[in-house]
């Protein structure tokens, strides 16, 4: 009799022990994924919104209606049509904590979700997160979790981003899903992207019927890829300056033209063609080289001396290709600082165009899948101009470098530009407090245009 009485108790206890882990997994799926850290980035504003979560039927729990705190961040807040934008959806504070006494194991949860686009562009961005979470104690609060995805910019204007529905998939004892929906969609706007039309390349081109002529000779100028029907000005150039030699022609229906320019100025070194009332790099072509053959007779007993100043190139060099930033402590994080290797710019073109030196950086990758977002790197630029240079360089603004880039230094357009310059910057990487220990590296690419 005693033996028979103990058997049902053991059976009920066994069923109970099997059920508790299932309830724990289901209850966890209702509210959060315990990701180790939120990816760094240009984080948007934290927003609160009502969430309706439906636990798996096996949990035996009613739907949970609560408030979720989340934010949406992007890798570039300014983009052009055609650009790809990476979106990170971070649930900062789930709607509830672990309702059971059961401690839940690590790495059992995989989140997926959607970010809602509004404003200039509509639709949803699908985001996913890694199967990675810290153990969660019984009755403990769940840490935040993040999901990432991408979308392509298709319209110019302000594009808003709001957190949307998400689902928690758990792989603990059983495969379970818990969908959580925004109660009153759309949720508040957390981030926005300012999109502009893609820059159209200037493919206008000209060619000359002759590379030289005497003063007063006419030269045939042929052009292509101009705006059909546009009035095109043909003009002489003396180095970086324009001359009084001008003529106009109308581009045909295919954007081509052929016109004649009489060249009287003996100092002419080139010919340009442009749309509009004045020269523009965006709507012009040239200069095409042209030499005026000065046949003025030399007085008796005299010798005519000539020389040529050849235009050079725009180039840069670096004082090194590696920078070691200062170390930071795990649990504290903060600024990891250093100095950019000095960049020397030489502008020996001798024309009217200025230059711009920009930089952009990749994410800093570390051990395993750990990373520090490119948006965490900022700089304070400085530049100096060598004495005697026609141009004066200007340092870029202090701020974030990131994946979309920033200006390190530049020199403006002018009648005559050129010179030698050095550019430097103080670097600072804002390392999140609990970034996993290890060595992290990113690539800063500098572009001179």
PLY file of the C-alpha trace (Angstrom):
ply
format ascii 1.0
element vertex 449
property float x
property float y
property float z
element edge 448
property int vertex1
property int vertex2
end_header
0.00 0.00 0.00
2.82 2.38 0.93
4.60 1.60 -2.29
1.48 2.22 -4.37
0.89 5.54 -2.58
4.35 6.87 -3.44
4.21 6.06 -7.12
1.54 8.66 -8.12
3.49 11.35 -6.22
6.67 10.58 -8.10
4.73 10.57 -11.33
3.17 13.97 -10.61
6.56 15.29 -9.55
8.15 14.00 -12.75
5.46 15.66 -14.85
5.96 18.85 -12.90
9.72 18.81 -13.39
9.26 18.36 -17.13
6.72 21.19 -17.32
8.67 23.84 -15.41
11.41 24.24 -18.07
8.75 24.54 -20.77
6.95 27.27 -18.85
10.22 29.03 -18.24
11.13 28.99 -21.92
7.69 30.17 -22.95
7.59 32.93 -20.37
10.98 34.17 -21.50
9.91 34.22 -25.10
7.11 36.61 -24.19
9.36 39.43 -23.25
12.95 39.54 -24.30
16.12 38.24 -25.82
19.07 38.72 -23.49
21.65 39.95 -25.98
25.05 40.64 -24.43
25.22 44.15 -25.79
23.40 46.54 -28.08
25.39 47.29 -31.22
26.87 50.75 -31.20
25.69 53.29 -33.75
24.01 56.61 -34.35
21.26 55.63 -31.91
17.86 57.19 -32.31
15.64 58.34 -29.48
14.22 55.83 -27.00
10.45 55.56 -27.47
7.75 53.82 -25.43
4.86 51.99 -27.06
2.14 49.55 -26.01
2.88 45.92 -26.91
0.56 42.89 -27.09
2.46 39.59 -26.74
0.92 36.14 -27.17
2.84 33.33 -25.40
2.90 29.82 -26.83
-0.18 27.79 -25.91
1.96 25.31 -23.95
2.87 28.06 -21.47
-0.68 28.26 -20.22
-0.31 32.01 -19.79
-2.67 34.76 -20.97
-1.53 37.46 -23.40
0.70 40.11 -21.90
-0.10 43.76 -22.55
2.68 46.08 -21.45
4.99 48.89 -22.49
8.13 48.29 -24.51
10.98 50.80 -24.64
13.04 50.63 -27.83
15.08 52.65 -30.27
16.05 52.45 -33.91
19.50 53.48 -35.14
21.05 53.75 -38.61
24.59 53.66 -39.94
24.03 56.84 -41.96
21.61 59.65 -41.12
22.26 61.34 -44.48
22.00 59.24 -47.62
21.43 59.47 -51.34
18.84 57.69 -53.43
20.28 54.25 -54.19
22.28 54.02 -50.95
21.91 51.03 -48.63
21.16 51.93 -45.00
21.79 49.48 -42.14
19.10 49.60 -39.44
19.43 48.38 -35.85
16.25 47.83 -33.79
17.08 47.60 -30.08
14.52 46.62 -27.45
15.92 48.53 -24.48
13.32 47.47 -21.93
10.93 44.59 -22.60
7.34 44.66 -21.43
7.94 42.21 -18.55
10.53 40.18 -16.64
10.96 36.45 -16.04
7.78 35.46 -14.16
9.16 32.11 -12.93
11.65 31.09 -10.28
13.52 29.12 -12.91
16.91 30.44 -14.04
17.04 30.29 -17.83
20.21 29.27 -19.72
22.29 31.31 -22.13
21.95 31.40 -25.92
18.46 29.99 -26.38
16.71 32.99 -27.98
16.65 34.36 -31.56
14.66 37.56 -32.24
13.22 38.79 -35.54
11.16 41.89 -36.24
10.29 44.78 -38.50
11.04 48.49 -38.58
8.33 50.68 -40.11
9.33 53.34 -42.64
7.35 56.55 -43.07
7.62 60.03 -44.53
9.31 60.06 -47.94
9.40 56.25 -48.12
7.01 53.57 -46.87
7.29 49.88 -46.10
8.89 47.60 -43.52
12.52 46.64 -42.95
13.01 43.03 -41.83
15.52 42.75 -38.98
17.03 39.72 -37.24
19.17 39.20 -34.16
21.76 36.60 -33.16
21.03 33.55 -31.02
22.86 34.97 -28.04
21.77 35.88 -24.51
23.12 35.85 -20.98
21.55 33.47 -18.44
18.48 35.04 -16.84
17.83 34.45 -13.13
14.42 33.49 -11.83
12.17 36.52 -11.41
14.98 38.56 -12.97
14.73 41.42 -15.43
15.58 40.65 -19.04
18.43 42.57 -20.70
17.99 44.36 -23.99
18.38 42.73 -27.41
19.10 44.03 -30.90
18.16 43.09 -34.45
19.63 44.42 -37.70
18.62 44.68 -41.35
19.04 46.91 -44.40
16.93 48.89 -46.86
17.63 50.79 -50.07
16.77 54.48 -50.28
14.33 54.99 -53.17
12.95 58.50 -52.52
14.48 61.84 -51.57
13.21 63.55 -48.42
12.97 62.72 -44.73
12.43 59.01 -44.06
11.17 58.19 -40.55
11.81 54.90 -38.75
9.61 53.44 -36.00
9.98 50.16 -34.08
7.49 47.56 -35.26
6.31 44.05 -34.39
8.85 41.48 -33.22
8.94 37.76 -32.52
11.04 35.79 -30.03
11.98 32.25 -31.02
13.30 30.04 -28.21
15.19 26.77 -28.53
15.01 25.28 -25.03
13.39 21.88 -24.62
11.06 22.82 -27.48
11.06 25.26 -30.42
8.64 28.03 -29.46
7.58 31.38 -30.92
6.09 34.39 -29.18
4.89 37.20 -31.45
4.68 40.71 -29.96
2.77 43.34 -31.90
2.52 47.11 -31.60
-0.90 47.76 -30.07
-1.51 51.08 -31.83
0.70 51.11 -34.95
2.78 52.82 -35.97
4.91 53.22 -32.85
6.47 56.68 -32.25
9.28 57.74 -34.58
12.70 56.91 -33.12
15.07 57.89 -35.94
15.07 59.54 -39.37
17.21 59.55 -42.50
17.59 62.63 -44.70
17.78 61.40 -48.29
18.86 63.41 -51.32
18.79 62.67 -55.02
21.79 60.76 -56.31
24.49 62.94 -57.83
24.49 62.60 -61.60
28.01 62.34 -63.09
29.06 65.04 -65.53
29.86 63.21 -68.76
30.08 66.32 -70.96
33.13 66.30 -73.23
34.71 68.47 -75.96
37.34 68.02 -78.61
39.11 70.54 -80.86
39.62 70.50 -84.61
43.15 71.81 -84.07
45.53 71.92 -81.12
47.08 75.26 -82.18
46.64 78.32 -84.39
47.76 81.86 -85.05
46.18 84.86 -83.29
42.77 85.48 -84.94
42.39 81.91 -86.23
39.18 79.99 -85.61
39.12 76.55 -84.02
36.29 74.04 -84.33
34.89 72.84 -80.99
32.83 69.63 -80.91
30.86 68.62 -77.81
28.81 65.67 -76.55
26.48 64.78 -73.65
25.30 68.35 -73.12
21.66 69.10 -72.32
19.62 68.89 -75.56
18.63 72.37 -76.73
20.91 74.15 -74.22
22.86 77.28 -75.12
26.54 76.40 -74.78
29.28 79.01 -74.34
32.67 78.36 -75.93
35.46 80.28 -74.19
39.21 80.62 -74.10
41.29 80.03 -70.97
44.57 81.61 -69.99
45.77 79.30 -67.26
43.05 79.42 -64.61
41.50 82.67 -65.88
39.04 83.18 -68.72
39.77 85.37 -71.74
37.57 87.69 -73.80
37.34 85.11 -76.59
33.79 83.71 -76.51
31.12 82.27 -78.80
27.80 80.47 -78.32
26.27 77.42 -79.93
23.08 75.42 -79.35
23.21 71.73 -78.46
21.18 69.48 -80.69
18.48 66.98 -79.74
21.10 64.38 -78.80
23.19 66.82 -76.72
25.93 67.22 -79.35
27.18 70.37 -81.05
29.87 71.72 -83.33
30.84 75.38 -83.22
33.66 77.76 -84.02
35.66 79.99 -81.65
37.98 82.76 -82.84
41.04 82.94 -80.59
42.73 86.33 -80.37
44.35 86.20 -76.92
47.98 85.16 -77.35
48.09 83.80 -73.77
45.36 81.20 -74.39
46.29 77.73 -73.10
42.94 75.96 -73.34
39.30 76.08 -74.41
36.19 75.20 -72.39
32.48 74.79 -73.08
29.71 75.24 -70.53
25.98 75.65 -70.05
24.61 78.65 -68.17
25.90 82.17 -67.63
29.25 81.19 -66.08
31.65 78.27 -65.89
30.51 75.35 -63.72
32.26 72.04 -63.04
28.83 70.39 -63.05
27.76 71.72 -66.46
31.04 72.28 -68.24
33.71 70.39 -70.16
37.41 71.07 -70.69
39.75 72.76 -70.77
41.05 71.19 -73.96
44.66 72.22 -74.58
45.19 74.87 -77.25
48.36 76.80 -78.14
48.44 80.18 -79.85
51.40 80.35 -82.20
52.68 83.92 -81.81
54.15 84.90 -85.18
54.94 88.49 -84.23
58.21 89.41 -85.98
61.26 89.69 -83.74
63.00 93.09 -84.01
66.45 93.12 -85.58
69.17 92.30 -83.07
66.67 90.60 -80.69
65.94 87.04 -79.58
62.52 85.81 -78.53
62.64 83.63 -75.43
59.79 81.27 -74.47
59.24 78.78 -71.71
56.43 76.50 -70.52
55.07 75.85 -67.04
53.65 72.34 -67.02
50.62 71.54 -64.91
51.20 68.79 -62.35
48.89 66.58 -60.31
46.90 66.51 -57.08
48.38 63.90 -54.73
48.69 62.92 -51.10
51.07 60.89 -48.93
50.87 59.60 -45.34
53.44 59.52 -42.56
52.38 55.94 -41.77
49.52 53.48 -42.13
48.91 52.30 -38.55
47.58 54.09 -35.45
47.46 52.54 -31.96
44.66 54.01 -29.85
44.84 54.01 -26.07
43.35 51.04 -24.16
40.12 51.22 -22.14
38.86 49.04 -19.29
36.12 46.44 -19.62
33.10 47.53 -17.59
34.05 51.18 -17.86
34.67 51.82 -21.55
35.13 55.41 -22.62
37.39 57.25 -25.03
40.16 55.32 -26.77
42.31 58.11 -28.23
45.21 58.65 -30.59
46.50 60.82 -33.44
46.01 60.34 -37.16
49.22 59.89 -39.12
50.01 63.21 -40.83
48.73 63.47 -44.40
50.56 65.72 -46.88
48.59 67.10 -49.84
50.35 68.51 -52.90
48.23 70.46 -55.39
50.42 71.23 -58.40
47.66 71.40 -61.02
47.71 75.17 -61.41
44.01 75.46 -62.21
40.91 76.97 -60.56
39.71 73.82 -58.80
40.07 73.31 -55.06
40.26 69.94 -53.32
38.64 67.97 -50.52
40.19 65.29 -48.29
37.57 63.04 -46.70
37.66 59.93 -44.55
35.34 57.10 -43.63
35.87 54.14 -41.33
34.67 50.55 -41.11
33.27 48.93 -37.98
35.96 47.88 -35.50
35.96 44.08 -35.38
37.18 42.12 -32.38
37.14 38.59 -31.00
34.40 36.35 -32.32
31.48 38.41 -33.58
32.22 41.37 -31.29
32.41 44.79 -32.91
32.41 48.50 -32.18
30.28 50.49 -34.60
32.00 52.87 -37.02
29.75 55.65 -35.72
31.67 55.60 -32.42
34.80 57.10 -34.04
35.10 60.89 -34.02
37.92 63.27 -34.86
39.07 66.85 -34.37
40.80 67.84 -37.65
43.61 70.37 -38.12
45.50 71.51 -41.21
48.39 73.82 -42.11
49.40 75.56 -45.36
53.02 75.83 -46.52
54.16 79.41 -46.95
53.81 80.72 -50.50
50.94 78.43 -51.47
48.19 80.13 -53.54
45.47 78.28 -51.63
44.79 78.12 -47.89
43.52 74.84 -46.46
40.54 74.65 -44.12
40.19 72.00 -41.40
36.99 69.94 -41.36
34.53 70.14 -38.49
35.05 68.12 -35.34
32.57 65.25 -35.04
31.71 61.71 -36.06
33.60 60.03 -38.89
31.47 56.87 -39.25
30.81 54.76 -42.30
29.31 57.64 -44.30
32.43 59.76 -43.84
33.46 63.30 -42.93
35.81 66.00 -44.22
39.33 66.12 -42.81
40.52 69.19 -44.75
39.78 71.12 -47.95
40.78 74.09 -50.10
38.21 76.20 -52.00
37.95 76.88 -55.73
39.69 80.09 -56.77
41.11 81.89 -59.78
44.43 80.15 -59.16
44.81 77.30 -56.68
47.65 75.10 -55.53
50.25 74.57 -52.84
51.40 72.16 -50.17
49.41 71.29 -47.06
49.48 68.98 -44.04
46.38 67.54 -42.35
46.12 65.90 -38.94
43.39 64.89 -36.51
42.92 63.88 -32.89
41.02 60.55 -32.90
38.61 59.30 -30.24
36.75 55.97 -30.25
33.84 55.83 -27.77
34.04 52.23 -26.54
30.85 50.93 -24.83
31.40 49.92 -21.18
30.90 46.17 -21.54
32.53 45.59 -24.91
34.11 42.09 -24.76
37.87 42.23 -23.99
40.26 41.85 -26.91
41.89 43.72 -29.77
39.64 45.65 -32.17
40.62 47.11 -35.54
38.94 49.18 -38.22
40.14 50.69 -41.51
40.04 54.47 -42.02
40.09 55.25 -45.74
41.13 58.73 -46.91
40.04 60.03 -50.32
41.43 63.13 -52.05
39.28 64.72 -54.74
0 1
1 2
2 3
3 4
4 5
5 6
6 7
7 8
8 9
9 10
10 11
11 12
12 13
13 14
14 15
15 16
16 17
17 18
18 19
19 20
20 21
21 22
22 23
23 24
24 25
25 26
26 27
27 28
28 29
29 30
30 31
31 32
32 33
33 34
34 35
35 36
36 37
37 38
38 39
39 40
40 41
41 42
42 43
43 44
44 45
45 46
46 47
47 48
48 49
49 50
50 51
51 52
52 53
53 54
54 55
55 56
56 57
57 58
58 59
59 60
60 61
61 62
62 63
63 64
64 65
65 66
66 67
67 68
68 69
69 70
70 71
71 72
72 73
73 74
74 75
75 76
76 77
77 78
78 79
79 80
80 81
81 82
82 83
83 84
84 85
85 86
86 87
87 88
88 89
89 90
90 91
91 92
92 93
93 94
94 95
95 96
96 97
97 98
98 99
99 100
100 101
101 102
102 103
103 104
104 105
105 106
106 107
107 108
108 109
109 110
110 111
111 112
112 113
113 114
114 115
115 116
116 117
117 118
118 119
119 120
120 121
121 122
122 123
123 124
124 125
125 126
126 127
127 128
128 129
129 130
130 131
131 132
132 133
133 134
134 135
135 136
136 137
137 138
138 139
139 140
140 141
141 142
142 143
143 144
144 145
145 146
146 147
147 148
148 149
149 150
150 151
151 152
152 153
153 154
154 155
155 156
156 157
157 158
158 159
159 160
160 161
161 162
162 163
163 164
164 165
165 166
166 167
167 168
168 169
169 170
170 171
171 172
172 173
173 174
174 175
175 176
176 177
177 178
178 179
179 180
180 181
181 182
182 183
183 184
184 185
185 186
186 187
187 188
188 189
189 190
190 191
191 192
192 193
193 194
194 195
195 196
196 197
197 198
198 199
199 200
200 201
201 202
202 203
203 204
204 205
205 206
206 207
207 208
208 209
209 210
210 211
211 212
212 213
213 214
214 215
215 216
216 217
217 218
218 219
219 220
220 221
221 222
222 223
223 224
224 225
225 226
226 227
227 228
228 229
229 230
230 231
231 232
232 233
233 234
234 235
235 236
236 237
237 238
238 239
239 240
240 241
241 242
242 243
243 244
244 245
245 246
246 247
247 248
248 249
249 250
250 251
251 252
252 253
253 254
254 255
255 256
256 257
257 258
258 259
259 260
260 261
261 262
262 263
263 264
264 265
265 266
266 267
267 268
268 269
269 270
270 271
271 272
272 273
273 274
274 275
275 276
276 277
277 278
278 279
279 280
280 281
281 282
282 283
283 284
284 285
285 286
286 287
287 288
288 289
289 290
290 291
291 292
292 293
293 294
294 295
295 296
296 297
297 298
298 299
299 300
300 301
301 302
302 303
303 304
304 305
305 306
306 307
307 308
308 309
309 310
310 311
311 312
312 313
313 314
314 315
315 316
316 317
317 318
318 319
319 320
320 321
321 322
322 323
323 324
324 325
325 326
326 327
327 328
328 329
329 330
330 331
331 332
332 333
333 334
334 335
335 336
336 337
337 338
338 339
339 340
340 341
341 342
342 343
343 344
344 345
345 346
346 347
347 348
348 349
349 350
350 351
351 352
352 353
353 354
354 355
355 356
356 357
357 358
358 359
359 360
360 361
361 362
362 363
363 364
364 365
365 366
366 367
367 368
368 369
369 370
370 371
371 372
372 373
373 374
374 375
375 376
376 377
377 378
378 379
379 380
380 381
381 382
382 383
383 384
384 385
385 386
386 387
387 388
388 389
389 390
390 391
391 392
392 393
393 394
394 395
395 396
396 397
397 398
398 399
399 400
400 401
401 402
402 403
403 404
404 405
405 406
406 407
407 408
408 409
409 410
410 411
411 412
412 413
413 414
414 415
415 416
416 417
417 418
418 419
419 420
420 421
421 422
422 423
423 424
424 425
425 426
426 427
427 428
428 429
429 430
430 431
431 432
432 433
433 434
434 435
435 436
436 437
437 438
438 439
439 440
440 441
441 442
442 443
443 444
444 445
445 446
446 447
447 448
